[in-house]
Amino acid sequence: MLSVLSYGRLVARAVLGGLSQADTRDYSLISASYGFGKDFRKGILKKGMCYGDDACFIAHNKNADVLGVADGVGGWRDYGVDPSQFSATLMRTCERLVKEGRFTPSSPVGILTSGYFELLQNKVPLLGSSTACIVVLDRRSHRLHACNLGDSGFLVVRGGEVVHRSDEQQHYFNTPFQLSIAPPGAEGVVLSDSPEAADSSSFDVQLGDIILTATDGLFDNMPDYMILQELKKLKATNYDSVLQTAQSIAKQAHDLAYDPNYMSPFAQFACDNGLNVRGGKPDDITVLLSVVAEYTD
């Protein structure tokens, strides 16, 4: 029988052994973006990181790497409003907040809330609506924090399988949750959700994990198995390889979007809602592809 002292020593060794094996390295994201606007301008960015009415950003802070995508609601164009202005301004504002360090890595919804309220307080009227997804990697804790409002979103892939993902938010078919700024007097008419309504989640990542963040132009045209097939082509974790794979994914989604005979995820969703729809869904497509790597200065 072990004495109390001997048992205590064994416990202490086990605890110290576990601590010594903990990964104390900082992690970071190697990220690249690619996309298409519906106007066929392949890979062409507007001012900032925008593909059509989509917008995105990749930002770095001493404590975290942050990604964001937003999809401007195209219906505003019928009222003479450029939908890209809202999504682009929202993402630029969120990016600035990150670079200024005005955020907490564990609260991406805080970034989205602060960015949105800055738009509300803007002296120059800015009308429009947008979905949004913010993903934050806390370098020291190796924890991924995310918030998603609407039908953009992200996947975490490990060992060729999806191990974590965001939840899509829809009020009803093809009507996602969205942030909005309406004209005076129309606040109760225009659909608008609170940033706090975003689906929030946290997940522990590992070196080599792949994070794919995208607007619905990707997910409406490519099911998971196609995305995973493309991700198998990623053989290295350097920027050029990540960019090449992001391009491959975006191009395949773009091609499928204009295939009238393809039964896309969007068409399947439409059929599930009683609509007779077939083919891809032409849309702006934005892909941010990231690989978790050891942080280096």
Secondary structure, DSSP 8 states (H G I E B T S, - for coil): ---HHHHHHHHHHHHHHHHHHS----EEEEEEEEEE-TT--BT---SSSEETTEEEEEEE-SSEEEEEEEEE-GGGGGGT--HHHHHHHHHHHHHHHHHTT-S-TT-HHHHHHHHHHHHHT-SS---EEEEEEEEEEETTTTEEEEEEESS-EEEEEETTEEEEE----EEETTEE--EEE--TT-TTTS----GGGSEEEEEE--TT-EEEEE-HHHHTT--HHHHHHHHTT----SHHHHHHHHHHHHHHHHHHHT-TT-B-HHHHHHHHTT----B-----EEEEEEEEEE---
